[in-house]
Amino acid sequence: MATVTKHMTNLDEWRRLGEANIFPPGSRLELIEGEIFDMAPIDCNHSGHVIRLNHVLSALISDDAIFSIHNPLQLGDLSEPEPDFMLLKPNDNCYSTRHPNADDVLLLIEVADSSLSFDQNQKLRLYASHNIPEYWLMNLKDTCLEVYRQPHGDCYGEKTTLRAGDSVTLSQLSKSPSTSPIFYSHSLFTPSCGKRANTCSKTLSCKPLILILSTISLAKAKVSMLRAVSSSTQRDCR
């Protein structure tokens, strides 16, 4: 009996397939560890939260990083995912002559609803194994933000789960404890995305700036009124 084998591909072949228009127009495909994955279409809830992330973070970060939304990230010779959101190190030509790689990434964020298990497992292992220093998973199903740091092997040594009322800093932009950008998991329902949030210097004494968490759906608007749930931190990397 003939043995069934899986055809693996690499970046060179992957890009040639794209240039030859092999894939149907509008396909959402990602190359992960040599395998081609057909990603689910982006619905309005998913895209709305990516827009909110961009809106909130751009109010705090100007020349410290380049914003990248749904653009390719080259990870070795076998992977080219397109994360929902990345903060990248400044680059003279804004990465117009090459795709960014792991060394360029300050922060990577995936917004997860139907893709939650994939983002918590395959994507997490991929990002950790390429030493992405900070991976945020915006978990729409459980209304929380999962923050992963300290990559080691194919996992992260630190996991922190944030809910309404908790805060988080951007470790890769931190110059000292007194100048770390800080975000609060407060309400993103007000102000609307058409208005700028109150901004201030990147210090721990900032007024709560609004982030991410209680925006997860209008049906869960009351989450911003709940008591903050203590962060759970996992130190051992197995």
C-alpha positions as CSV (number, residue, x, y, z in Angstrom):
1,M,0.0,0.0,0.0
2,A,1.4,3.4,-0.9
3,T,2.2,5.7,2.0
4,V,0.3,8.9,2.2
5,T,2.6,11.9,2.8
6,K,2.0,15.5,3.5
7,H,3.4,18.1,1.1
8,M,5.3,20.7,3.1
9,T,6.2,24.0,1.5
10,N,8.7,26.8,2.3
11,L,8.7,30.6,1.8
12,D,10.2,30.5,-1.7
13,E,7.5,28.1,-3.0
14,W,4.8,29.8,-1.0
15,R,5.6,33.2,-2.7
16,R,5.8,31.6,-6.1
17,L,2.4,30.1,-5.7
18,G,1.1,33.5,-4.8
19,E,2.7,35.2,-7.8
20,A,1.2,32.6,-10.0
21,N,-2.3,33.3,-8.7
22,I,-2.8,29.7,-7.7
23,F,-5.0,30.6,-4.7
24,P,-8.5,31.9,-5.2
25,P,-8.9,35.8,-5.0
26,G,-9.6,37.0,-1.5
27,S,-8.3,33.8,0.2
28,R,-7.0,34.3,3.7
29,L,-4.1,31.9,3.8
30,E,-1.1,31.7,6.2
31,L,2.0,29.6,6.1
32,I,2.7,28.1,9.5
33,E,5.6,25.7,9.9
34,G,5.5,24.6,6.3
35,E,1.7,24.1,6.2
36,I,-0.8,26.3,4.5
37,F,-3.8,27.2,6.7
38,D,-7.1,28.6,5.4
39,M,-8.0,31.2,8.0
40,A,-11.6,32.1,8.8
41,P,-13.0,35.3,7.2
42,I,-12.7,38.4,9.4
43,D,-16.1,39.4,10.8
44,C,-17.1,42.9,12.0
45,N,-16.6,42.1,15.7
46,H,-13.0,41.0,15.0
47,S,-12.2,43.9,12.7
48,G,-13.8,46.4,15.1
49,H,-11.5,45.3,17.9
50,V,-8.4,45.6,15.7
51,I,-9.5,49.1,14.8
52,R,-9.9,49.9,18.5
53,L,-6.5,48.6,19.3
54,N,-5.0,50.8,16.7
55,H,-6.9,53.8,17.9
56,V,-6.0,53.4,21.5
57,L,-2.3,52.5,21.1
58,S,-1.7,55.2,18.5
59,A,-2.8,57.8,21.2
60,L,0.1,56.7,23.3
61,I,2.9,55.7,20.9
62,S,4.2,57.9,18.2
63,D,7.8,57.6,17.0
64,D,8.7,54.7,19.3
65,A,7.3,52.1,17.0
66,I,5.7,51.4,13.6
67,F,2.2,50.0,13.5
68,S,1.4,47.0,11.3
69,I,-2.1,45.5,10.8
70,H,-2.7,42.2,9.0
71,N,0.7,42.3,7.3
72,P,3.1,39.4,6.8
73,L,5.8,38.5,9.4
74,Q,8.6,36.3,8.1
75,L,9.6,33.6,10.7
76,G,12.4,31.5,9.4
77,D,12.0,29.7,6.1
78,L,8.7,27.9,6.8
79,S,6.3,30.5,8.3
80,E,4.7,33.7,7.3
81,P,1.7,34.5,9.4
82,E,-0.2,37.7,9.2
83,P,-0.9,38.8,12.8
84,D,-3.8,41.1,13.5
85,F,-1.6,43.8,15.0
86,M,2.1,44.4,15.5
87,L,4.3,47.1,16.9
88,L,7.6,47.1,15.1
89,K,11.0,48.7,15.6
90,P,11.4,51.9,13.5
91,N,12.7,51.3,10.0
92,D,13.9,53.9,7.5
93,N,11.7,52.7,4.7
94,C,8.8,51.3,6.8
95,Y,9.6,47.7,5.7
96,S,8.9,48.4,2.0
97,T,11.9,46.4,0.8
98,R,11.4,43.3,3.1
99,H,8.9,41.8,5.4
100,P,9.7,42.3,9.1
101,N,11.1,39.3,11.0
102,A,11.1,38.3,14.7
103,D,13.9,40.7,15.6
104,D,11.8,43.6,14.5
105,V,8.8,42.9,16.7
106,L,8.2,44.8,19.9
107,L,4.6,43.5,20.5
108,L,2.4,41.1,18.6
109,I,-1.4,40.9,19.1
110,E,-3.9,38.4,17.9
111,V,-7.7,39.0,18.3
112,A,-9.3,35.6,18.8
113,D,-12.9,34.4,18.6
114,S,-13.4,31.4,16.4
115,S,-9.6,31.0,16.2
116,L,-9.0,31.0,19.9
117,S,-7.7,27.5,20.2
118,F,-5.4,27.9,17.2
119,D,-4.0,31.2,18.6
120,Q,-3.5,29.7,22.1
121,N,-1.6,26.7,20.7
122,Q,-0.1,26.7,17.2
123,K,0.4,30.4,17.0
124,L,1.7,30.7,20.5
125,R,4.3,27.9,19.9
126,L,5.3,29.6,16.7
127,Y,5.8,33.0,18.2
128,A,7.6,31.6,21.3
129,S,10.0,29.5,19.2
130,H,11.0,32.5,17.2
131,N,11.5,34.6,20.4
132,I,8.7,37.1,19.9
133,P,9.2,39.0,23.2
134,E,5.6,39.9,24.0
135,Y,2.4,38.2,22.6
136,W,-1.0,39.5,23.6
137,L,-4.0,37.4,22.8
138,M,-7.3,39.4,22.9
139,N,-9.7,36.6,23.9
140,L,-13.2,37.7,22.8
141,K,-14.8,34.5,24.0
142,D,-13.7,34.9,27.7
143,T,-13.6,38.7,27.7
144,C,-9.9,38.9,28.8
145,L,-6.5,39.8,27.6
146,E,-3.8,37.1,27.8
147,V,-0.3,38.5,28.0
148,Y,2.6,36.2,27.3
149,R,6.2,37.1,28.0
150,Q,9.6,35.4,28.4
151,P,9.7,33.1,25.4
152,H,11.6,29.8,26.1
153,G,11.6,27.0,23.5
154,D,8.1,26.7,22.1
155,C,6.3,28.3,25.1
156,Y,6.3,31.4,27.3
157,G,7.6,31.4,30.8
158,E,5.1,34.0,31.9
159,K,1.3,34.2,31.3
160,T,-0.9,36.9,32.8
161,T,-4.6,37.1,32.3
162,L,-6.1,40.6,32.6
163,R,-9.7,41.6,33.1
164,A,-11.6,44.8,33.7
165,G,-9.7,47.1,36.0
166,D,-6.3,45.5,35.5
167,S,-3.4,47.3,33.9
168,V,-0.4,46.3,31.7
169,T,2.8,47.9,30.5
170,L,4.6,47.5,27.2
171,S,7.8,45.9,28.3
172,Q,9.7,46.4,25.1
173,L,9.1,50.2,25.2
174,S,9.9,50.5,28.9
175,K,13.0,52.6,29.5
176,S,12.6,52.7,33.3
177,P,9.8,51.9,35.8
178,S,8.7,55.5,35.8
179,T,8.4,55.8,32.1
180,S,6.7,52.6,31.1
181,P,3.7,53.0,28.9
182,I,0.7,51.8,30.9
183,F,-2.8,50.8,29.7
184,Y,-5.8,50.2,31.8
185,S,-8.4,47.6,31.0
186,H,-11.2,50.0,31.5
187,S,-14.1,50.9,29.2
188,L,-13.6,51.4,25.5
189,F,-17.2,52.2,24.9
190,T,-16.5,55.9,25.7
191,P,-15.2,57.9,24.0
192,S,-16.1,56.5,20.7
193,C,-13.5,55.6,18.1
194,G,-14.2,58.9,16.4
195,K,-12.7,60.8,19.4
196,R,-9.3,60.7,20.9
197,A,-8.9,59.2,24.3
198,N,-7.3,61.5,26.9
199,T,-3.6,61.2,26.5
200,C,-0.7,62.0,28.8
201,S,2.9,61.2,29.1
202,K,4.0,57.6,29.3
203,T,4.1,57.4,33.1
204,L,2.6,55.3,35.8
205,S,0.7,58.3,37.0
206,C,-1.3,58.6,33.8
207,K,-5.1,58.9,34.1
208,P,-6.7,55.6,33.1
209,L,-6.5,55.6,29.4
210,I,-8.9,53.0,28.2
211,L,-8.0,49.8,26.6
212,I,-9.3,46.8,25.1
213,L,-11.1,44.5,27.5
214,S,-14.6,45.6,28.2
215,T,-15.0,46.4,24.5
216,I,-15.5,42.8,23.7
217,S,-19.1,43.2,22.8
218,L,-21.9,45.5,23.6
219,A,-23.8,42.6,25.2
220,K,-21.0,42.5,27.8
221,A,-20.8,46.2,28.5
222,K,-21.4,45.7,32.2
223,V,-18.0,44.0,32.5
224,S,-16.4,47.4,33.1
225,M,-18.3,47.6,36.3
226,L,-17.1,44.4,37.7
227,R,-14.3,44.1,40.3
228,A,-10.9,43.5,38.8
229,V,-10.0,39.9,38.7
230,S,-6.6,39.2,40.0
231,S,-4.0,38.5,37.4
232,S,-3.0,34.8,37.2
233,T,0.7,34.3,36.5
234,Q,2.2,31.1,35.3
235,R,5.9,31.0,35.9
236,D,7.0,27.5,35.0
237,C,7.3,26.8,31.3
238,R,6.5,23.2,30.5
